[in-house]
Amino acid sequence: MQHMIKLTQPKYDMKIKILKTEQEYEEACDRIYTLIHSTEKAIEPHSPVGEELELLSLLVEKYEQEHYPVDAPDPIEAIKFRMDQMDLKQVDLAPLLGGKTRVSEILNGKRALTLKMIVLLNRYLGIPFESLIEGGMDVKLEPESLAKLFSNSSIKAYYSGSKTALLH
């Protein structure tokens, strides 16, 4: 039992807080590593060590999302990746994409995915929409159209406070 009490004491003086610097991030990762390797037994989720591990993991995840964002893959790469995961051949996608020739055209970048294909790939192969829709974040309204859209008070109210950069 003394061993568990010792584990809850930080190896170094680390105050748990929002991670703002690379050094704080590295210290949190080091602490997570130390906690994970501190015992051969499973760490109980509601123990002091489990709580500290969960909190540090959330802080590290938040820091990584802000500083190391991962873009969605190219749609063709997403399809090929799923095919590899599921051990599928091009012929296996023919019912979803409209025939063997069309599958080949899509996988070789000669034909774009249609909305129907995107929905079917999501529904039957579980490929996320974000991975199948290329450049969605780059699609923006012209300034005149954007001004007209936001002249509607309901739409303006809906987007006020949104973190999405709609106006840029």
N, C-alpha and C positions, 0 to 999 in steps of 0.2 A: 504494500500500500504506500510505503514511503516513496517508492519509485514513481508512482503516478503523481504524487504531490510535486516531486521534483520536475516532472515533465511539464507541468503547467507554468513553471518559472521560465521566462524567456532566457535563451542561451546568451543573448546580448540584450542590451536595453532597448527594446523596440516598442515604441508606443503604437498601438493599433489605431490607425486613422486613415483617411482618404489618401491614396497614393498619388503624389503630385510630381515626383521626380523619378528618374531612372534608378537612382540609388535606393530610394524607398521601395521601389518595385523589386529590385534585386534582393534587398533584405527580406521582404515578404516571401519571395520565392525560396530563399535559403531557409527561412523559418518553416515553411510548409514542408520542405524536404526533411528538415530535422524532425518535425513532428511525425511525419509518415514513417520514418526509419527509426523512431525512438523505441519501438516495441515490436515484438513479433506477433503479438495478439492484435485482434481487430480493435480499432478505435471505436468506442461507443459514441454514437452521434450526439447524445445529450450530456456527455461527460465534459469537464472543463477543456480537455484537449480536443475533443470533437467539436465543441463550440468554437474554439480558437481556430481550428483548421477550416471550418466552414466559413467563418468570417473572413479570414485571410484569403481564402479561395475566391470569395465574392469580390473582394477588393482587387485582387490580381486580375480577375476576369474583366472588371470594369476598366481598369487601366489598359489592358490589352485591347479591348474594344475601341477605346479612344485613341490609342497610340499606334496600334498595329491592325487596322481594319483589314478584313479579308473580303475582297471583291468576289462577286458571284463568278463562277467559271463561264467560259464561252459555251453557248448552248450545245454546239457540236461535241465539245469535250465532255460536257455533262452527260450527254446521251451515250457517248463511247464509254465513259466511266461506269455508268449504270449497266451497260451491256456486259462489260468486263465483270462487274460484281455479280451479275445474274447468269453469267456464262451464256449470253445470248449471241446469236449470229444475226447478220443483216436480214436474212429471210424471216427471222422471228419477229421483226418489227414491221414486216410488210402489211399485216392487217391494221396496224395503227396508222401507218403513214401513206397507205394507198398503193402498195405494190413494191416489188423488189427493185424496179428501176428507180422509183421515187426515193426509196431508202438510200440507194447509192448516190443519187443526186444531192440529197440533203447532207449525208455524211461527208461528201466531197466538197461541200460549200457551193454547189451550183444551183441550189434551190433553197429558198427561205422556208422556215416553218410557218404554217398557217395557224390561226387561232385554234382551229379544231385539233390540229396535230398537237399543239402545246397542251391543250386540255386532256387529250387522250394519253399523252406521255406522262402527265402528272397523275392522272387517275389510275392508270394500269401499271406504270412502272415506278410511281412515287417520286419522280424527279420534281424538285421544287420549282414553282413558277418562276421565282427569281433567277434560277439557273437557265431557264428556257427563254426568257425575255431579255434580249440583248440591248444594252444601252438605255434601259428604262429611266435611269436617273438623269440622263442627258436630255430627255425630251422636255421641252419647256415651251410655254406660250409666248407669242410675240408680245411686246410691252402693251400695245393697244388692246389686244385680246385679254391680257391679264388685268388691265385696268377696268375693262368692261365686266369681266367676271367678278371682280371684287367690288364693283359698284352695287352688287346685290348684297344687302345687309345680312341675309342668312348665310351666304357663302363666306363672307368676310368674318362673321362671328365664328363659324366653324373652324376656320384656319387661324384665327387670332391665337397667339400663344403656341402655335405649332413650331416644332424645332426644325421642320423641313424648310429648306431654303427655297421657298416658292417664288420669291420676288427676284432672284438673281439669275 
